[in-house]
Amino acid sequence: MINYQQLGWDPSTVGELDHRLLKAPTLKLRSARPGPGGDVVYSVDLRLKRPNTGEVLSILEMHSLEHFLLEGFTRYLPENFISVGLMGCQTGFYLVFLNEGRAEVLSEILEKILNDILAADGVPYERIDQCGNYQNHSLAPAQAIAREVLAAKAGWLDVA
């Protein structure tokens, strides 16, 4: 049995929640799935825009932020990071980790990545040989979102 509270998550918010109640920007544990060998796969929602309010990430913002999250989590958590996926509703990202589900650790790494975005002079993996739509990136909008999310850091775990 996984102790969500010990990992720093509010157990009442783990899993699927009524999207009308979700706040943003937030980090929310979506699931923790133990494997037969003892490993645990954690799925985390990184919600940047509040659902169903008309506020969404543009495709340009999502694409550039996806590259920063991929590069950052790979660099900071190389043994634990599995994947980043776009939310089709354009309100955030799904983050998948192996054996790392502590809210404090993931929040600290996210903060580092957001600060890296602010200090960046380009988007990671933005060249034609690295990206299937390399012309669809822009640093300035990604930096604007990073500033917005960092400013709300105190409430990242207050998801509903």
C-alpha positions as CSV (number, residue, x, y, z in Angstrom):
1,M,0.0,0.0,0.0
2,I,1.4,3.4,-1.0
3,N,1.2,6.1,1.7
4,Y,0.3,9.2,-0.4
5,Q,0.5,11.5,2.7
6,Q,4.0,10.3,3.4
7,L,4.9,11.3,-0.2
8,G,3.5,14.8,0.4
9,W,0.3,14.4,-1.5
10,D,-3.2,15.0,-0.2
11,P,-4.8,11.5,-0.5
12,S,-8.2,13.0,-1.2
13,T,-6.9,14.5,-4.5
14,V,-5.1,11.4,-5.8
15,G,-6.7,10.0,-8.9
16,E,-9.4,11.6,-11.2
17,L,-11.1,14.7,-9.9
18,D,-14.0,16.8,-11.1
19,H,-12.3,19.2,-13.5
20,R,-14.6,22.0,-12.5
21,L,-12.8,22.0,-9.1
22,L,-9.2,21.9,-10.3
23,K,-6.9,24.9,-9.8
24,A,-3.9,25.9,-11.7
25,P,-0.9,26.0,-11.7
26,T,-0.7,22.8,-9.7
27,L,1.1,19.5,-9.3
28,K,-1.2,16.5,-8.6
29,L,-0.5,12.9,-8.1
30,R,-2.7,11.1,-10.6
31,S,-1.6,7.5,-9.8
32,A,1.0,5.3,-8.3
33,R,1.3,1.8,-9.7
34,P,3.5,-0.8,-8.0
35,G,5.0,-3.4,-10.3
36,P,5.7,-7.0,-9.4
37,G,9.4,-6.3,-8.8
38,G,8.7,-3.6,-6.3
39,D,9.2,-0.6,-8.6
40,V,6.5,2.1,-8.6
41,V,5.4,4.2,-11.6
42,Y,4.0,7.6,-10.6
43,S,1.9,9.7,-12.9
44,V,1.7,13.4,-12.1
45,D,-0.5,16.1,-13.6
46,L,1.2,19.4,-14.1
47,R,-1.7,21.6,-14.6
48,L,-0.8,25.1,-15.9
49,K,-4.2,26.4,-16.9
50,R,-7.5,26.0,-15.1
51,P,-9.8,23.6,-17.0
52,N,-12.9,24.8,-18.8
53,T,-12.3,28.5,-18.2
54,G,-11.2,29.4,-21.7
55,E,-7.6,29.7,-20.6
56,V,-5.4,27.2,-22.5
57,L,-1.8,26.9,-23.5
58,S,-1.2,27.8,-27.2
59,I,0.4,25.1,-29.3
60,L,3.6,27.2,-29.4
61,E,3.7,27.4,-25.6
62,M,2.9,23.7,-25.1
63,H,5.5,22.6,-27.6
64,S,8.3,24.7,-26.2
65,L,7.4,23.9,-22.6
66,E,7.3,20.2,-23.5
67,H,10.9,20.4,-24.7
68,F,12.1,22.2,-21.5
69,L,10.3,19.6,-19.3
70,L,11.8,16.7,-21.3
71,E,15.3,18.1,-21.1
72,G,15.0,19.3,-17.5
73,F,13.6,16.2,-15.9
74,T,16.0,14.0,-17.9
75,R,18.9,16.0,-16.6
76,Y,17.8,16.4,-13.0
77,L,16.2,13.0,-12.5
78,P,17.9,10.7,-15.0
79,E,17.2,7.5,-13.1
80,N,13.6,8.3,-12.5
81,F,12.1,10.3,-15.3
82,I,10.2,8.3,-17.9
83,S,8.1,10.7,-20.0
84,V,6.2,13.9,-20.5
85,G,2.9,14.0,-22.4
86,L,0.7,16.8,-23.5
87,M,-2.8,17.2,-22.2
88,G,-5.0,17.3,-25.2
89,C,-7.2,19.9,-23.5
90,Q,-4.1,22.2,-23.6
91,T,-4.1,22.9,-19.9
92,G,-0.9,21.1,-18.9
93,F,1.2,18.0,-19.0
94,Y,1.4,14.4,-17.7
95,L,4.7,13.5,-16.1
96,V,5.7,9.9,-15.5
97,F,8.4,8.8,-13.1
98,L,9.9,5.5,-11.9
99,N,10.4,5.2,-8.1
100,E,10.1,8.9,-7.5
101,G,6.8,10.2,-6.3
102,R,7.7,12.6,-3.5
103,A,5.8,15.9,-3.9
104,E,8.7,17.9,-2.4
105,V,11.3,16.5,-4.8
106,L,9.2,16.9,-7.9
107,S,8.3,20.5,-6.8
108,E,11.9,21.3,-6.3
109,I,12.9,19.9,-9.7
110,L,10.0,21.8,-11.4
111,E,11.2,25.0,-9.8
112,K,14.7,24.4,-11.1
113,I,13.4,23.7,-14.6
114,L,11.2,26.9,-14.6
115,N,14.2,28.9,-13.5
116,D,16.3,27.3,-16.3
117,I,13.6,28.5,-18.7
118,L,14.0,32.0,-17.5
119,A,17.8,31.9,-17.9
120,A,17.7,30.1,-21.3
121,D,18.7,31.6,-24.6
122,G,16.9,29.0,-26.7
123,V,14.5,26.0,-26.5
124,P,16.1,22.6,-26.0
125,Y,15.9,20.2,-29.0
126,E,14.6,22.9,-31.3
127,R,16.8,22.1,-34.3
128,I,15.5,20.5,-37.5
129,D,17.5,17.3,-36.7
130,Q,15.9,17.1,-33.2
131,C,12.3,18.1,-33.6
132,G,9.5,17.1,-36.0
133,N,8.1,20.6,-36.1
134,Y,11.2,22.6,-35.3
135,Q,9.8,26.0,-36.5
136,N,7.0,25.8,-33.9
137,H,9.0,27.0,-30.9
138,S,9.3,30.4,-29.1
139,L,11.3,31.1,-26.0
140,A,9.5,34.3,-24.9
141,P,6.0,32.7,-24.4
142,A,7.6,29.7,-22.5
143,Q,9.4,32.2,-20.3
144,A,6.1,34.1,-19.6
145,I,4.4,30.8,-18.5
146,A,7.5,29.9,-16.4
147,R,7.2,33.3,-14.6
148,E,3.5,32.8,-14.0
149,V,3.9,29.3,-12.6
150,L,6.9,30.3,-10.4
151,A,4.8,33.2,-9.0
152,A,2.2,30.7,-7.8
153,K,4.6,28.2,-6.3
154,A,3.1,28.5,-2.8
155,G,-0.1,26.9,-4.1
156,W,1.2,24.2,-6.4
157,L,0.0,21.3,-4.2
158,D,-3.4,23.0,-3.5
159,V,-5.2,21.3,-6.4
160,A,-8.9,21.7,-5.7
